[in-house]
Amino acid sequence: MFDDALASNRLIGMIQPNPGQEQAAVPDLYPTGCAGRIVQFSETEDGRYLVTLLGVARFDASSEVESMRGYRRVIPNWDTFRQDLDGGGNAEIDRDRLTTALRGYFEHRGIKADWDAIERTDDAQLVTTMAMLCPFDPTEKQALLVANDPVDRAETMIALMEMALHPTDGTDNARH
């Protein structure tokens, strides 16, 4: 797949398997994936590639076509995510709430962060970077992937982090 991508437009599309499908011979896939352009790579001594992709746009898999050389292929439908191609600009997110959630989440997970760099990063880039770097599970990452825009993605991320911080000691601490 990598060699074929290098020989053409350097694009690779990635779609996660549905939960519970990871070990299936041909797993069912989520309907939405992301295309990335190969911007850098190196080959290891054992023949593997270390690849850097630059995200291009999300897509819905409208249909799957015959497998080629051992990898799956889909026909992408870009319509739902056309806004990905315009760069998005800077989103107006609830920065204080996001930063508070990040601090709590990072502390809870034992993650060290460069808070000066985080403060200097514009909102849309911060949300995109944190969506990639935070150790969310595949289902949570999928929820972030399909969020409409950086504001929706930030709200989803905040909710995920706040839920991760909620005590799970078996007690019923719901409040009304």
JODANOR-V733245 format. One record per pair of residues at least 24 apart in sequence whose ideal C-beta (glycine too) atoms are under 8 Angstrom apart, sorted by the first residue. I is the first residue (numbers start at 1). J is the second residue. Records with the same first field share a line. If there is no record, write none. Layout:
BEGIN
I=J ; J
END
This chain:
BEGIN
1=69 ; 70 ; 71
2=38 ; 41 ; 49 ; 51
4=68 ; 69
5=38
6=38 ; 41
9=37
10=37 ; 38 ; 39
11=35 ; 36 ; 37 ; 38 ; 56
12=36 ; 38 ; 53
13=59 ; 74 ; 76
15=61 ; 74
16=138 ; 141 ; 142
19=138 ; 139
26=72
29=61 ; 72
30=142
31=60 ; 61
32=58 ; 59 ; 60 ; 61 ; 80 ; 142 ; 145 ; 146
33=58 ; 59 ; 61 ; 74 ; 76 ; 145
34=58 ; 59 ; 145
35=59 ; 76
55=128
56=84 ; 85
57=81 ; 82 ; 84 ; 85
58=84 ; 145 ; 146
83=149
88=124 ; 149 ; 150
89=124
90=122 ; 123 ; 124
91=123 ; 124 ; 127 ; 149 ; 150 ; 151 ; 154
92=123 ; 151
93=123 ; 127 ; 150 ; 151 ; 154 ; 155
94=154 ; 155 ; 158
95=123
97=158
98=126 ; 127 ; 154 ; 157 ; 158
101=157 ; 158 ; 161 ; 162 ; 165
102=130 ; 161
104=161 ; 162 ; 165
105=134 ; 161 ; 164 ; 165
108=164 ; 165
109=135 ; 164
111=135
123=150 ; 154
124=150
127=153 ; 154 ; 157
128=153
130=157
131=157
134=161
136=160
END
